[in-house]
Amino acid sequence: MESVFGLVGKDFAIVVADSSAVHSILVHKTNEDKIMLLDSHKIMGASGETGDRAQFTEYIQKNVALYQFRNGIPLTTAATANFTRGELATALRKNPYQVNIILAGYDKETGPSLYYIDYIASLHKLEKAAFGYGSYFALSMMDRHYRRDMTVEEAIELVDKCIVEIRSRLVVAPPNFVIKIVDKEGAREYAWRQSIKDGSVLEA
Amino acid sequence: MSVKLQIFEYNGSALVAMVGKNCFAIASDRRLGVQLQTVATDFQRIFKIHGKLFIGLSGLASDAQTLYQRLVFRHKLYELREERDMKPETFASLVSAILYEKRFGPYFIQPVIAGLGDEDKPFICTMDSIGAKELAKDFVVAGTASESLYGACESMFKPDMEAEELFETISQALLSSVDRDCLSGWGGHVYLVTPTEVTEKILKGRMD
């Protein structure tokens, strides 16, 4: 089961996701990127049904770009979160997307923010959030060690603590994780944490 | 974790509204959960429609958010057309109609409406998920802790309480009831409304 978690630091936000693509007992790949860059200052980590995840996050990404083309200014993180929730809510009683989302962004006026949006379209702004079986470990570690004004180094230490817990305590633990960060400079990939390397497989 | 899906108990909630002497109080818990896991401890369940009208929405959080957006939209449109705020009785009928529209695919929520009507007379009501209104002169309750809330309110309530006493009563009724319900709690949120002012208070209870 896929794990996604995230937290807000002093002037940045981090989203972490596992990177295994699994069907039943088979692991298709171990370097699947589940955190999409929506625009220069937003990242969306998603977990759930593989097809829905890929399609829905791409749909949101393209709509965020469309808004910027039409209006000349980018959407705020809050607006993006509410738009995403609206799309999930509209589809909920017709053709539901089975996707859980952690959306993080940096706005010039309001700083970093993190939004929890589950697959039945409940939206909540939070400082730390997690989905999946890994959430039972990640949330507890974050409850213990998280502080509002963490630096990037402290936050990454906490992220690594969460990853260690997931790897050691979850029976079918995902081996690899990707970490992405968003701050004043923008959204970018921060690091991978790999305990199994796909030597012969190309990055997707 | 696999637990049988009970849609009204998925997120957990507790809501209560009480009538006092020319005032009313509406209170909710603050937990947002996903079945057994707690996701947030600052979730807002009570929303202001206008200065003298509040609605609390218990049940599925997603539907509460959707319904709140629809109701605010309808009230803003009403305000633009009528150039006045909606009376609580009218608003209750609006909510009832909107819920019954979805009779065969309902919103999974139970609203609690509280307001000051004509001559600042307090009005409270609740309804089920398909809009069956239940008016009351004393108190109304909703949510996963509703059974405990009925008992607590019945024993603690007195008619014509002043604002301070009403606040104490509703707070004690809420906190003692959510302590018996694992799906609601993590503090309380109380709005006390008199004809002249609105007071909002956060309660600290058992944080579990």
Boltz contact constraints between the chains, C-beta under 6 A:
constraints:
  - contact:
      token1: [A, 89]
      token2: [B, 66]
      max_distance: 6.0
  - contact:
      token1: [A, 120]
      token2: [B, 62]
      max_distance: 6.0
  - contact:
      token1: [A, 121]
      token2: [B, 62]
      max_distance: 6.0
  - contact:
      token1: [A, 122]
      token2: [B, 61]
      max_distance: 6.0
  - contact:
      token1: [A, 122]
      token2: [B, 62]
      max_distance: 6.0
  - contact:
      token1: [A, 124]
      token2: [B, 32]
      max_distance: 6.0
  - contact:
      token1: [A, 124]
      token2: [B, 40]
      max_distance: 6.0
  - contact:
      token1: [A, 126]
      token2: [B, 40]
      max_distance: 6.0
